[in-house]
Amino acid sequence: MPRNFRGGVHPDDMKKFTRDKAIEVLPAPSEVVLPVSMHIGAPAVPVVAVGDAVKIGQVVAEAQAAVCAPIHATVSGTVKAIEPRPHPNGTNVMSIVIENDFQESWVELTPTDNLHTISGEELGDLCLKAGLVGLGGAAFPVHIKIKSAIGKVDTLIINGAECEPYITSDYRLMLERGEKLLAGVEIVRKALGLEVAHIAIESNKRDAIEHLKKLMQLYPNLKLDVLRTKYPQGSEKHLIYAVTGREVPPGELPSAVGVVNINIATAVAIADYVETGKPLLHKVVTVSGSAVANPKNLLVRIGTPFSALLDAAGGMLEEPHTILAGGPMMGMAQHSIDVPVIKGTNAVLALCKDENKFDEEQICIRCGKCVAACPMNLLPNYLYSYAKANRYEDLDQLNLTDCIECGACSYGCPGRLHLTQTFKTAKRELIARKKKKGE
């Protein structure tokens, strides 16, 4: 029986706009922008020059650090520029710009012959070659996750919770590519030598639950776990607790408690690469929000500008108040719609003004709702006060770095405090200060 974690909130899931919208293929744009940082870790290093001709699937930036992932060309054409360009994280990042020749020329793809007998080391190497990162948003290089799990884990969990409001990209993948999903889960399970793998889905996804139950009749080693619909159920640590009852210690990876956790889209991408040799080139992205004329789920080339996705969704009903990369709880507001889809992009939302309650920051009324909502058992009220006063030693004592930036505290705050954004900024400063001290 799945367990219930402390805290959390119950926002309207807002998935009705795209839940029943089948994935549509968005034609490749005339130009793609590929940032060399689309993952946690060091940037990839460009191995092409301006003027070079490239093919789809060709490596254009190599992983030359321990924590990194390569970047592949998502269109064929000519390298137009290698220069800093706007990134969804709000900064300018060195990017490889490829002008599309629309010839759809591919590099030669090499499927894996022994896909049912791949070892953990081999699978890790394949994930590195494919440029795979966690596609649920965190973008942690998958090859590190796989290799760190070898001989250390007894449980594989596939994260199908998709608890953020509006987003339905994983839901549609479960419905439309369920066979490929299960193939990917089996590849990982066998490579790690595990007896059972769990696919965890929130209870509000009834169609996906029933569909996978039928498909899983042919997979006796796979188990479906139906979880309570509650935000942030998809958070890695909370998902692990809900499925296994194990608690990941602060600062540790899931392998510390014998678990490896992989997202739905990541499992599909693993199967794609092992079976066909096709690296990570596309993302399924939900385009939704109250300002969007015709919300959709789109399969897009990585490097496609947000503007192309919004145009494909019929444009805007009115001038949006906020454009988000990601969901309304953890997504990042955008200054421009010319930023590209990157590996971790799972949604582009355009929201009207009446959906934004944070225009004017007010005051803390000491109600304690943020404390009750925090799934990490932190004290957001004190963290906020200390962050505003730059009391970093106190923030460290109260374990600010354990904050998962889920937004549950901000969602329930009647004082409309900018809690989560304040914690994001304070965490960066705290980590920088600790590094400077050599801790």
C-alpha positions in Angstrom: 0.0 0.0 0.0 1.5 3.4 -1.0 2.4 5.7 1.9 1.4 9.3 2.4 4.1 11.8 3.1 3.8 14.7 5.4 2.8 18.1 4.1 2.0 18.8 0.5 -0.9 20.7 -1.2 -3.8 19.9 -3.5 -3.9 22.5 -6.3 -6.4 22.1 -9.2 -4.4 19.9 -11.6 -5.6 22.0 -14.7 -4.8 19.0 -16.9 -8.2 19.0 -18.6 -6.9 21.3 -21.3 -4.5 18.8 -22.8 -5.3 15.4 -21.1 -7.2 14.2 -24.2 -4.9 15.9 -26.8 -2.9 13.3 -28.6 0.8 14.1 -29.2 1.3 16.1 -32.5 4.6 16.3 -34.3 5.8 19.9 -34.7 7.8 20.4 -38.0 11.4 21.3 -37.5 12.1 25.1 -37.4 14.4 26.9 -39.8 17.0 27.2 -37.0 17.7 25.4 -33.8 19.7 26.8 -30.8 21.4 24.1 -28.7 22.9 25.4 -25.4 25.9 23.4 -24.3 24.4 23.4 -20.8 21.1 21.4 -20.8 22.0 19.2 -17.8 23.2 19.3 -14.2 27.0 19.4 -14.3 29.8 20.9 -16.5 28.9 22.3 -19.9 29.5 20.1 -23.0 32.4 21.3 -25.2 31.7 22.2 -28.9 33.4 20.0 -31.4 32.1 21.8 -34.5 33.0 25.2 -36.0 31.0 27.9 -37.7 30.4 26.9 -41.3 30.5 23.1 -40.6 27.9 20.9 -42.2 26.1 18.6 -39.7 23.7 15.8 -39.9 20.8 14.8 -37.5 22.2 12.8 -34.6 25.8 14.0 -35.0 27.6 15.0 -31.8 28.1 18.7 -31.9 29.3 19.1 -28.2 31.1 16.4 -26.3 31.0 15.5 -22.6 34.5 16.1 -21.4 33.8 16.2 -17.6 32.6 13.5 -15.1 29.2 15.0 -14.8 28.1 16.1 -18.2 26.2 14.9 -21.3 26.9 15.3 -25.0 24.7 17.4 -27.4 23.5 16.1 -30.8 22.3 18.0 -33.8 18.6 17.9 -34.1 18.4 19.1 -37.7 20.8 18.8 -40.6 22.3 21.9 -42.0 25.1 24.4 -41.3 26.5 25.6 -38.0 25.6 29.3 -38.2 27.0 30.5 -34.9 28.6 29.4 -31.6 27.8 32.2 -29.2 26.0 33.1 -26.0 22.2 32.9 -26.5 19.2 33.3 -24.0 18.5 30.1 -22.0 15.4 29.1 -20.2 17.3 29.5 -16.9 17.3 33.2 -17.4 21.0 33.6 -18.4 22.9 33.7 -21.6 24.6 30.3 -22.3 27.1 29.4 -25.0 25.0 27.8 -27.7 25.4 26.1 -31.1 23.1 27.6 -33.7 22.3 25.3 -36.7 20.6 26.6 -39.8 18.2 23.9 -41.1 18.7 22.7 -44.7 15.5 20.7 -44.5 17.2 17.7 -46.1 16.7 15.5 -43.0 20.2 14.0 -43.5 21.0 11.5 -40.7 24.2 10.0 -39.3 24.2 6.2 -39.5 22.3 4.8 -36.5 23.5 1.6 -34.8 21.0 -0.4 -32.8 22.2 -2.5 -29.9 22.2 -6.2 -30.8 22.1 -7.7 -27.3 19.4 -5.4 -25.8 18.2 -8.2 -23.5 21.6 -9.0 -22.0 23.1 -5.5 -21.6 25.1 -5.1 -18.4 24.7 -2.1 -16.1 28.1 -0.7 -17.3 27.1 -1.1 -20.9 23.8 0.6 -20.4 25.5 3.5 -18.7 27.8 3.9 -21.6 24.9 3.8 -24.1 23.0 6.4 -22.1 26.1 8.6 -22.2 26.4 8.2 -26.0 22.7 9.0 -26.4 23.1 12.3 -24.4 20.4 11.1 -22.0 19.5 13.2 -19.0 16.6 13.0 -16.6 13.6 14.2 -18.7 11.3 15.0 -15.7 13.0 18.4 -15.3 16.1 17.8 -13.2 18.2 16.9 -16.2 20.7 14.8 -14.2 22.9 12.7 -16.6 21.3 9.2 -16.8 24.6 7.4 -17.3 25.8 8.5 -13.8 22.5 7.4 -12.3 22.7 4.0 -13.9 26.4 3.4 -13.0 26.0 4.6 -9.5 23.2 2.0 -9.0 25.2 -1.0 -10.1 25.4 -3.5 -7.2 23.8 -1.0 -4.8 20.1 -1.0 -5.5 17.3 -3.6 -5.2 14.5 -1.4 -6.4 13.7 0.5 -9.7 11.0 3.1 -9.6 9.6 4.7 -12.8 8.2 8.1 -12.0 4.8 8.6 -13.7 3.3 10.9 -11.0 3.5 14.1 -13.1 2.0 16.0 -10.2 2.6 19.5 -11.6 -0.6 21.3 -12.7 -1.2 21.6 -16.5 1.5 19.2 -17.6 0.4 16.0 -19.5 3.4 15.1 -21.6 4.2 12.0 -19.6 0.6 11.0 -19.4 0.3 11.0 -23.2 3.5 9.0 -23.5 2.0 6.4 -21.2 -1.1 6.2 -23.4 0.6 6.4 -26.8 3.9 4.8 -26.2 3.2 2.4 -23.4 4.8 -0.6 -25.2 8.1 1.4 -25.7 7.9 2.6 -22.0 7.7 -1.0 -20.7 10.5 -2.1 -23.0 12.7 0.7 -21.6 11.8 -0.3 -18.0 12.7 -3.9 -18.8 16.0 -2.9 -20.3 17.0 -1.0 -17.1 15.7 -3.7 -14.8 17.6 -6.5 -16.5 20.8 -4.5 -16.8 20.8 -3.8 -13.1 19.9 -7.4 -12.3 16.7 -6.5 -10.4 13.8 -8.8 -9.7 11.0 -6.2 -9.8 10.5 -2.7 -11.2 7.7 -0.3 -10.0 5.8 2.1 -12.2 4.3 4.7 -9.9 1.3 6.8 -11.1 -1.0 9.2 -9.4 -4.6 8.1 -9.1 -6.0 10.9 -11.2 -4.6 9.3 -14.4 -7.2 6.5 -14.7 -6.8 6.0 -18.4 -3.1 5.5 -18.2 -3.4 3.2 -15.2 -5.9 0.9 -17.0 -3.8 1.0 -20.3 -0.6 0.0 -18.5 -2.4 -2.7 -16.5 -3.4 -4.4 -19.7 0.1 -4.1 -21.3 1.8 -5.3 -18.1 0.0 -8.6 -18.2 3.0 -9.7 -20.4 5.5 -8.4 -17.9 5.3 -10.4 -14.6 8.4 -8.5 -13.2 6.7 -5.1 -13.4 4.4 -3.7 -10.7 2.0 -0.8 -10.9 1.7 1.4 -7.9 -1.2 3.8 -7.8 -0.4 6.8 -5.6 -2.5 9.4 -3.9 -3.0 12.5 -6.0 -1.1 15.1 -4.0 1.6 17.7 -4.8 4.7 17.1 -4.8 4.1 13.4 -5.2 6.6 13.3 -8.1 9.4 14.6 -6.0 12.1 11.9 -6.0 12.4 11.5 -2.3 8.7 11.6 -1.7 8.0 9.1 -4.5 10.6 6.7 -3.0 9.0 7.0 0.4 5.5 6.5 -1.0 6.5 3.3 -2.9 9.1 1.7 -0.5 8.8 3.5 2.9 12.5 4.3 2.7 13.8 7.8 3.5 16.7 9.2 1.5 19.1 11.0 3.9 19.9 14.7 3.3 22.6 15.1 0.7 22.4 11.5 -0.5 21.3 9.9 -3.7 18.5 7.4 -3.9 21.1 4.6 -4.3 21.9 5.2 -0.6 18.6 3.5 0.2 18.8 0.9 -2.6 16.7 2.7 -5.1 17.1 4.1 -8.6 14.4 6.4 -9.9 13.8 7.1 -13.6 11.2 9.3 -15.3 8.6 8.0 -17.8 10.1 10.0 -20.8 13.6 8.9 -19.8 12.6 5.2 -19.9 11.1 5.7 -23.4 14.2 7.5 -24.6 16.4 4.6 -23.3 14.4 2.1 -25.3 14.6 4.4 -28.4 18.4 4.5 -28.3 19.0 0.9 -27.4 16.5 -0.4 -30.1 17.3 2.1 -32.9 20.5 4.0 -32.0 18.6 7.3 -32.1 20.0 9.7 -29.5 18.0 12.3 -27.6 16.7 14.7 -30.2 13.1 15.3 -29.4 10.9 16.2 -26.4 7.2 16.0 -25.8 6.1 19.4 -24.5 2.8 20.4 -23.1 1.8 23.9 -24.4 -1.1 25.2 -22.2 -2.3 28.0 -19.9 -5.3 30.3 -19.8 -3.7 32.6 -22.5 -3.2 29.8 -25.0 -5.8 29.5 -27.8 -5.5 25.8 -28.5 -3.5 23.9 -25.8 -1.6 20.9 -27.2 1.0 18.2 -26.5 3.8 18.6 -29.1 6.7 16.4 -30.1 9.4 19.0 -30.9 13.1 19.1 -31.8 15.3 20.1 -29.0 16.5 23.7 -29.8 13.1 24.8 -31.2 12.1 28.3 -29.9 9.2 28.6 -27.5 7.6 31.0 -30.0 7.1 28.1 -32.5 5.3 26.0 -29.9 3.0 28.8 -28.9 2.2 29.6 -32.6 1.4 25.8 -33.2 -1.0 26.1 -30.3 -3.0 28.8 -32.0 -1.2 31.8 -30.5 -2.5 33.9 -27.6 -6.1 34.7 -26.7 -4.7 37.8 -24.9 -1.4 39.2 -23.9 -0.1 36.8 -21.3 1.0 38.0 -17.9 3.6 35.2 -17.4 5.3 32.7 -19.7 6.7 29.7 -17.8 9.1 27.0 -18.7 7.7 24.1 -16.7 4.7 24.0 -14.4 3.2 26.8 -12.3 4.6 25.4 -9.1 8.3 24.9 -10.1 8.5 26.5 -13.5 10.7 29.5 -14.3 9.3 32.7 -15.7 10.6 33.7 -19.1 11.6 37.2 -20.3 11.4 36.1 -24.0 9.7 33.4 -26.1 12.8 33.1 -28.3 14.5 30.8 -25.8 14.9 27.2 -27.0 13.3 23.9 -25.8 16.1 22.1 -23.9 16.3 18.5 -22.7 14.5 19.3 -19.4 11.6 21.3 -20.9 8.4 19.5 -20.4 5.9 22.4 -20.6 5.5 25.9 -21.9 2.7 27.8 -20.1 1.2 31.2 -20.9 -0.9 32.5 -18.0 -3.3 35.4 -17.8 -3.0 38.1 -15.1 -5.8 36.8 -13.0 -3.8 33.6 -12.4 -0.9 35.4 -10.8 -1.4 36.2 -7.2 2.2 37.4 -6.5 2.1 40.8 -8.1 2.3 42.6 -4.8 4.3 41.0 -2.0 2.6 41.4 1.4 3.5 40.4 4.9 3.8 37.2 6.9 0.8 36.8 9.2 2.3 34.0 11.2 -0.4 31.5 10.2 1.9 28.6 9.9 0.4 27.3 6.6 3.8 27.2 5.0 5.1 24.9 7.8 2.1 22.6 7.4 2.6 22.4 3.6 6.4 21.8 3.5 7.0 18.2 2.5 10.6 18.4 3.7 9.7 19.2 7.3 11.4 22.6 7.2 10.3 25.9 8.7 9.7 28.2 5.7 8.6 31.1 8.0 11.9 31.3 9.7 13.9 30.5 6.5 12.2 33.5 4.9 13.0 35.9 7.7 16.6 34.7 7.9 17.0 35.0 4.1 15.7 38.5 4.1 18.2 39.4 6.9 21.1 37.6 5.1 21.6 35.3 8.2 23.3 32.5 6.3 24.6 30.6 9.3 21.1 30.4 10.6 19.9 29.3 7.2 22.5 26.5 7.2 21.4 25.4 10.7 17.8 25.2 9.5 18.8 23.0 6.5 17.9 25.4 3.7 19.7 23.3 1.2 17.2 20.5 1.9 14.5 22.7 0.3 13.3 21.0 -3.0 11.8 24.3 -4.3 8.5 22.6 -4.9 6.4 25.8 -4.3 4.0 24.2 -1.8 4.7 26.9 0.8 4.1 29.8 -1.7 0.9 28.1 -3.0 -0.7 28.2 0.4 0.6 31.5 1.7 -2.2 34.0 2.4 0.4 36.7 2.8 1.5 36.1 -0.8 5.2 36.1 0.2 7.7 35.2 -2.5 8.9 32.2 -0.4 10.2 29.8 -3.0 12.0 32.4 -5.1 13.6 33.8 -1.9 14.8 30.3 -1.0 16.2 29.7 -4.5 18.2 32.8 -4.3 19.4 32.2 -0.7 20.4 28.6 -1.5 22.6 29.7 -4.3 24.3 32.3 -2.1 24.6 29.8 0.8 26.2 27.1 -1.4 28.6 29.7 -2.9 29.7 30.8 0.5 30.3 27.3 1.7 32.4 26.5 -1.4 34.4 29.7 -0.8 35.2 28.4 2.7 36.1 25.0 1.3 33.4 23.1 3.0 
